Amino acid sequence: MKFSLFYEMQIADPTRATEQDMFQQAVKQAVLAEKLGYHCIWNVEHHGLYEYSHSSAPEVFLTYVAAKTSTIRLGHGVTLTPRSFNHPIRVAERVATLDILSNGRVNWASGKSSSIVEGPLFEIERKDLSPQWHEALHMVPQMWKDAPFSWQSDYFNIPPTQIHPKPMQQPTPPVFVSGVQPEAIQNAATLGVGVLCFTSSDKKTLADKIQLYRDTIAKAQPEHWRKNDHFALAALTCVLDDDLEACRHGYKGVRFFRDSLGQYYGTEKPPQPGTLNIPRSDLSNAEVETWQRQRFETDKILEAIIGDPAIAREKVQILADLGVDELILVMQLGTIPQDVIERSIICFAEKVMNHFRD
C-alpha cells in the first residue's frame, strides 16, 4: 500500500495572514513528506468554498512543491474539467508542463464538481457538467499524442492543431477520476482509469466497491491512456503518540470538515457570504469519549483514522486486507494547528507507514 497526503487548504479562521501561513505550511509539510517517504501530494481544485477549501490554483501549488522536491509524486485531485472551469487545451498544456518540470511525477485526475456554488459561479448549467467533464476527460490525453488534435461536438469546435508541450510520462501521466457511488466506481473501471474514493463506508460496502472495480477494470481496454488499475481511498486522519490528544484535535477537525462540507454539498442554497455558521469550539470530554468508543463500530470503523499509532495500524491493516492500493491521508483539517498536522505527518510515517513497509 502507498501512503499520500491530501490538501483541501481548509482554514477555520480566514484572514490574509492565516491564509498565507496555511499555504506556506502546506509547502513545508510537502517537503517533509518527501523526506519521510510519502508517495504523493494530492491537491484539490475548488472555487468559492470559503473555509472548506481555499485551493483554487492547484497547478501553482503543485509546481511550487515540484521545485522544492525531487521524488514525491504530484497529484491533481481533481482538475475541474467542464470547459468554463478549465478549457481542456489549457489543462493539457499545464499538466504536461508540470510533468516535464517535475521529471515525470504527475498524477492527473479529472472531475466535474457537485458543489452548490461552483457550477453557477462559472455559469455552467447542471445538465452540462457531466457531458462536458466526460468529453474533456477523453480530450486531454488525446492532446498529449504526437498527432494533430481536433474535436467537434456541441461543446467544442477545435480544428486540427498541434498541442504542446507533451508530457514526459508516456503515453500519458496516470489518469484518475473521483468516485463514491458504485456506479461512478464502475464507470472509472470501465474507462480503465484509477479511482479516488473520497468517502469511506463499512468494510463490506468498501470490499464490494473494490471488487466491482477490479472485476470491471480487468476487462477495460483504454485507447488513449495506459490502463491504471489503482484504487485510492481518502481518510480523515490525525495520529499522535497520545491517543487522547489525537482524538481532541482529530475529531474536532472531522467535525469541521463535515460541517463545512455540508454547507456546499447536498443542499439547495449556498451559505451566506462570510464565516460559516458551524461549531468550531473544542470538543467536550463527553464528546471525545463518544468518538473514541465509536471508532471500531461496524458503520464507523473506516470513516476516519484518529488516535495513537496502535489504533492507526489496526485500521490501516483493515484497508490493506481489503485491497486498497493507496491511502490518501487528509490531515490538513481546518481546526487542527499546523504544528499538530506536522507532528501527525511524522508520527504516522515513523510508527504506522514504516510498519507496513516491513
C-alpha positions as CSV (number, residue, x, y, z in Angstrom):
1,M,0.0,0.0,0.0
2,K,1.1,3.5,-0.8
3,F,0.6,6.4,1.6
4,S,-0.1,10.0,0.4
5,L,-1.2,13.4,1.8
6,F,-4.3,15.3,0.6
7,Y,-4.8,19.1,0.8
8,E,-8.1,20.9,0.7
9,M,-6.4,24.1,2.1
10,Q,-9.0,24.3,4.8
11,I,-9.0,27.2,7.2
12,A,-11.3,27.9,10.1
13,D,-10.2,31.5,10.8
14,P,-9.6,33.1,7.4
15,T,-7.6,36.3,7.3
16,R,-5.0,37.2,4.8
17,A,-2.3,36.4,7.4
18,T,-3.7,33.0,8.4
19,E,-4.4,32.1,4.8
20,Q,-0.8,32.9,3.7
21,D,0.6,30.9,6.7
22,M,-1.5,27.9,5.8
23,F,-0.2,27.8,2.2
24,Q,3.4,28.2,3.4
25,Q,3.0,25.5,6.0
26,A,1.4,23.1,3.4
27,V,4.6,23.5,1.2
28,K,6.8,22.9,4.3
29,Q,4.7,19.7,5.0
30,A,5.0,18.5,1.4
31,V,8.8,18.8,1.6
32,L,8.8,16.9,4.9
33,A,6.5,14.3,3.5
34,E,9.0,13.5,0.7
35,K,11.8,13.1,3.3
36,L,9.6,10.7,5.3
37,G,8.8,8.6,2.2
38,Y,5.2,9.5,1.4
39,H,4.1,8.6,-2.1
40,C,2.2,11.7,-3.4
41,I,0.9,15.1,-2.5
42,W,-2.7,15.4,-3.8
43,N,-4.3,18.9,-4.1
44,V,-7.9,19.7,-5.0
45,E,-9.4,22.4,-7.1
46,H,-12.3,24.4,-5.6
47,H,-13.7,27.9,-6.1
48,G,-15.7,30.0,-3.7
49,L,-16.0,27.3,-0.9
50,Y,-15.0,29.7,1.9
51,E,-13.3,27.9,4.8
52,Y,-13.9,24.4,3.4
53,S,-11.3,24.8,0.6
54,H,-9.1,27.7,-0.4
55,S,-7.3,25.6,-3.1
56,S,-8.3,27.4,-6.3
57,A,-5.0,27.1,-8.1
58,P,-3.6,23.6,-7.6
59,E,-1.4,23.9,-10.7
60,V,0.5,26.7,-9.0
61,F,0.8,25.0,-5.6
62,L,2.0,21.7,-7.1
63,T,4.5,23.4,-9.4
64,Y,6.0,25.2,-6.3
65,V,6.1,21.9,-4.5
66,A,7.8,20.3,-7.5
67,A,10.5,22.9,-7.4
68,K,11.3,22.1,-3.8
69,T,11.2,18.3,-4.1
70,S,12.6,15.6,-6.4
71,T,10.8,12.3,-5.8
72,I,7.3,12.7,-4.3
73,R,4.5,12.5,-6.8
74,L,2.2,15.5,-7.6
75,G,-1.5,14.7,-7.8
76,H,-4.3,16.8,-9.2
77,G,-7.1,15.5,-7.2
78,V,-9.0,16.7,-9.2
79,T,-8.8,19.2,-12.0
80,L,-12.3,20.6,-12.7
81,T,-12.6,19.9,-16.4
82,P,-16.1,21.2,-17.6
83,R,-15.0,23.9,-20.1
84,S,-15.9,27.0,-18.1
85,F,-13.7,25.9,-15.2
86,N,-10.7,25.0,-17.4
87,H,-10.6,24.6,-21.2
88,P,-9.2,21.2,-22.0
89,I,-6.4,22.7,-24.1
90,R,-5.2,24.7,-21.1
91,V,-5.4,21.6,-18.9
92,A,-3.3,19.6,-21.3
93,E,-0.7,22.3,-21.6
94,R,-0.4,23.0,-17.8
95,V,-0.3,19.3,-16.8
96,A,2.3,18.5,-19.5
97,T,4.4,21.4,-18.5
98,L,4.3,20.3,-14.8
99,D,5.2,16.8,-15.8
100,I,8.2,18.0,-17.7
101,L,9.4,20.3,-14.9
102,S,8.9,17.6,-12.3
103,N,10.7,14.9,-14.3
104,G,7.6,12.8,-14.8
105,R,5.9,13.0,-11.3
106,V,2.4,14.0,-12.2
107,N,-0.8,12.0,-11.4
108,W,-3.8,13.6,-13.2
109,A,-7.4,13.3,-12.0
110,S,-10.4,14.8,-13.7
111,G,-13.7,15.8,-12.0
112,K,-16.7,18.0,-12.5
113,S,-17.7,19.5,-9.1
114,S,-21.0,18.7,-7.4
115,S,-21.0,21.7,-5.0
116,I,-23.9,24.1,-4.9
117,V,-21.6,27.0,-5.6
118,E,-19.1,26.3,-8.3
119,G,-21.2,25.5,-11.3
120,P,-23.4,28.6,-11.1
121,L,-20.2,30.6,-10.2
122,F,-18.8,29.7,-13.6
123,E,-22.1,29.9,-15.4
124,I,-22.4,26.2,-16.1
125,E,-25.8,24.6,-16.1
126,R,-26.0,21.5,-14.0
127,K,-27.2,19.4,-17.1
128,D,-23.9,20.3,-18.8
129,L,-21.5,19.4,-16.1
130,S,-21.4,15.6,-16.7
131,P,-21.2,15.7,-20.6
132,Q,-18.6,18.5,-20.6
133,W,-16.5,16.6,-18.0
134,H,-16.8,13.3,-19.9
135,E,-15.6,14.9,-23.1
136,A,-12.7,16.7,-21.5
137,L,-11.6,13.5,-19.8
138,H,-11.2,11.9,-23.3
139,M,-9.9,15.0,-25.0
140,V,-6.9,15.8,-22.7
141,P,-5.0,12.5,-23.1
142,Q,-5.5,12.7,-26.9
143,M,-3.9,16.1,-26.9
144,W,-0.8,14.5,-25.4
145,K,-0.3,12.4,-28.6
146,D,2.1,13.5,-31.3
147,A,-0.7,13.7,-34.0
148,P,-2.6,17.0,-34.5
149,F,-5.7,17.1,-32.3
150,S,-9.2,18.1,-33.4
151,W,-12.7,17.8,-31.8
152,Q,-16.2,18.7,-32.9
153,S,-19.2,18.4,-30.6
154,D,-22.0,20.5,-29.1
155,Y,-19.5,22.0,-26.6
156,F,-16.2,22.1,-28.6
157,N,-15.1,23.0,-32.1
158,I,-11.4,22.6,-32.3
159,P,-9.7,22.5,-35.7
160,P,-6.7,20.3,-36.3
161,T,-4.0,21.7,-34.1
162,Q,-0.7,20.7,-32.6
163,I,-1.0,21.0,-28.8
164,H,2.3,21.5,-26.9
165,P,4.2,20.6,-24.8
166,K,3.9,16.9,-24.4
167,P,4.2,15.2,-21.0
168,M,7.3,13.4,-20.0
169,Q,5.4,10.2,-19.0
170,Q,4.4,8.1,-22.0
171,P,1.8,7.7,-23.3
172,T,0.3,9.9,-20.6
173,P,0.6,10.6,-16.9
174,P,-1.5,8.1,-14.8
175,V,-5.2,9.1,-15.2
176,F,-7.7,9.1,-12.4
177,V,-11.3,10.1,-11.7
178,S,-13.1,10.6,-8.4
179,G,-15.9,8.2,-7.4
180,V,-18.0,7.5,-4.4
181,Q,-21.1,5.6,-5.5
182,P,-20.7,2.1,-7.0
183,E,-21.9,3.4,-10.4
184,A,-19.1,6.0,-10.5
185,I,-16.5,3.5,-9.5
186,Q,-17.7,1.0,-12.1
187,N,-17.6,3.8,-14.7
188,A,-14.0,4.6,-13.8
189,A,-13.0,1.0,-14.1
190,T,-14.8,0.7,-17.5
191,L,-12.7,3.6,-18.7
192,G,-9.5,1.9,-17.4
193,V,-8.6,4.7,-15.0
194,G,-7.7,4.9,-11.4
195,V,-10.3,5.9,-8.8
196,L,-10.1,8.4,-6.0
197,C,-12.7,7.3,-3.5
198,F,-13.4,10.3,-1.1
199,T,-15.9,8.6,1.1
200,S,-15.4,5.5,3.2
201,S,-18.0,3.1,4.4
202,D,-18.4,-0.1,6.4
203,K,-16.0,-3.0,5.5
204,K,-18.4,-5.0,3.4
205,T,-19.5,-2.0,1.3
206,L,-15.9,-0.9,0.7
207,A,-14.9,-4.5,-0.2
208,D,-17.8,-4.7,-2.7
209,K,-16.7,-1.4,-4.3
210,I,-13.1,-2.6,-4.6
211,Q,-14.2,-6.0,-6.1
212,L,-16.5,-4.3,-8.5
213,Y,-13.7,-2.1,-9.6
214,R,-11.2,-5.0,-10.0
215,D,-13.7,-7.1,-11.9
216,T,-14.6,-4.3,-14.3
217,I,-11.1,-2.9,-15.0
218,A,-9.8,-6.3,-15.8
219,K,-11.9,-6.1,-19.0
220,A,-11.1,-2.5,-19.8
221,Q,-9.1,-1.6,-23.0
222,P,-8.5,2.1,-22.9
223,E,-7.5,3.6,-26.3
224,H,-5.8,6.9,-25.3
225,W,-4.1,6.1,-22.0
226,R,-2.4,3.2,-20.2
227,K,-4.7,1.2,-18.0
228,N,-4.3,2.5,-14.4
229,D,-5.6,-0.3,-12.1
230,H,-5.4,1.7,-8.9
231,F,-7.9,2.1,-6.1
232,A,-7.1,5.1,-3.8
233,L,-9.1,5.9,-0.7
234,A,-9.0,9.2,1.3
235,A,-9.4,9.1,5.1
236,L,-9.6,12.0,7.6
237,T,-6.5,11.4,9.8
238,C,-4.8,12.6,12.9
239,V,-2.2,10.2,14.5
240,L,-0.2,11.2,17.6
241,D,1.6,9.3,20.4
242,D,-1.0,10.5,22.9
243,D,-4.4,8.9,21.9
244,L,-6.4,11.5,23.8
245,E,-4.6,14.4,22.2
246,A,-5.1,12.9,18.8
247,C,-8.8,12.5,19.4
248,R,-9.3,16.0,20.7
249,H,-7.6,17.5,17.7
250,G,-8.7,14.9,15.1
251,Y,-12.4,14.7,15.9
252,K,-12.7,18.5,16.2
253,G,-11.2,18.6,12.7
254,V,-13.5,15.8,11.4
255,R,-16.5,17.8,12.7
256,F,-15.3,21.0,11.0
257,F,-14.6,19.1,7.7
258,R,-18.1,17.5,7.7
259,D,-20.0,20.6,8.8
260,S,-18.3,22.9,6.3
261,L,-18.7,20.3,3.5
262,G,-22.4,20.2,4.3
263,Q,-22.7,23.9,3.7
264,Y,-21.8,23.4,0.0
265,Y,-22.9,19.9,-0.9
266,G,-26.3,18.2,-0.7
267,T,-28.1,21.4,-0.1
268,E,-30.4,23.6,-2.2
269,K,-29.0,27.0,-1.3
270,P,-25.4,28.1,-0.7
271,P,-24.4,29.7,2.6
272,Q,-24.4,33.4,3.1
273,P,-21.0,35.0,2.3
274,G,-18.8,35.2,5.4
275,T,-18.0,32.9,8.3
276,L,-19.8,29.7,8.1
277,N,-22.4,29.0,10.8
278,I,-20.9,25.9,12.1
279,P,-19.3,24.9,15.5
280,R,-15.6,25.2,15.9
281,S,-15.1,25.1,19.7
282,D,-13.2,22.4,21.5
283,L,-15.0,19.1,22.0
284,S,-16.2,18.4,25.5
285,N,-14.8,15.4,27.4
286,A,-18.1,13.5,26.8
287,E,-17.9,14.2,23.0
288,V,-14.3,12.9,22.8
289,E,-15.2,9.8,24.8
290,T,-18.2,9.1,22.5
291,W,-16.0,9.4,19.4
292,Q,-13.4,7.2,20.9
293,R,-15.9,4.5,21.7
294,Q,-17.3,4.5,18.2
295,R,-14.0,4.1,16.4
296,F,-14.5,0.3,15.8
297,E,-18.2,0.2,15.5
298,T,-19.3,-1.6,12.3
299,D,-20.6,1.5,10.5
300,K,-17.9,3.9,11.7
301,I,-14.7,1.7,11.6
302,L,-13.4,3.1,8.3
303,E,-14.7,6.7,8.5
304,A,-11.5,8.2,10.0
305,I,-8.1,7.2,11.3
306,I,-7.9,9.1,14.6
307,G,-5.8,8.0,17.6
308,D,-2.4,6.7,18.6
309,P,-0.2,4.6,16.3
310,A,-1.6,1.3,17.5
311,I,-5.2,2.4,16.6
312,A,-4.0,3.7,13.2
313,R,-2.1,0.4,12.4
314,E,-5.2,-1.6,13.2
315,K,-7.3,0.5,10.9
316,V,-4.7,0.6,8.1
317,Q,-4.4,-3.2,8.2
318,I,-8.1,-3.5,7.6
319,L,-7.8,-1.3,4.5
320,A,-4.7,-3.2,3.3
321,D,-6.5,-6.5,3.7
322,L,-9.5,-5.1,1.6
323,G,-7.1,-4.3,-1.2
324,V,-6.8,-0.5,-1.1
325,D,-3.8,0.4,-3.3
326,E,-3.2,3.9,-1.9
327,L,-4.3,5.5,1.4
328,I,-4.6,9.3,1.0
329,L,-4.4,10.9,4.4
330,V,-6.5,14.1,4.9
331,M,-4.5,15.6,7.8
332,Q,-4.9,19.3,6.9
333,L,-8.3,19.8,8.6
334,G,-9.3,23.4,9.2
335,T,-9.2,23.5,13.0
336,I,-6.0,21.5,13.6
337,P,-3.0,23.7,14.3
338,Q,-0.2,23.5,11.8
339,D,2.3,22.1,14.4
340,V,-0.1,19.3,15.2
341,I,-0.5,18.5,11.5
342,E,3.3,18.3,11.2
343,R,3.6,16.0,14.2
344,S,0.8,13.8,12.8
345,I,2.7,13.5,9.5
346,I,5.8,12.5,11.3
347,C,4.1,10.1,13.7
348,F,2.2,8.3,11.0
349,A,5.3,7.9,8.8
350,E,7.5,6.6,11.6
351,K,5.1,4.4,13.6
352,V,2.4,3.4,11.0
353,M,3.7,3.7,7.5
354,N,7.1,2.1,8.3
355,H,5.3,-0.8,10.0
356,F,3.7,-1.7,6.6
357,R,6.9,-1.3,4.8
358,D,8.4,-4.1,6.9
